[in-house]
């Protein structure tokens, strides 16, 4: 395999990854409408809207598009979105120590 066998262009990561963490960062900076944000490579509108609904339904943002305390807590951890969420949910169940062990491996 050499460089000639690679694709000419690779699809941008933002187009192929989960938007939860990216949108949560936008909300933390006060951007309440991610569809109006200028993306270099704009994700699909349906993907943005479904991620927005998911974040709202899980309590990371409120009905006005403002980040909640829970949303801010997720961003404080130096882990990806899912691991941070695991830590927060486990802590609410008094299982933070167990979750920390799981996330560290």
Order of alpha helices (4+ residues) and beta strands (2+ residues): alpha-alpha-alpha-alpha-alpha-alpha
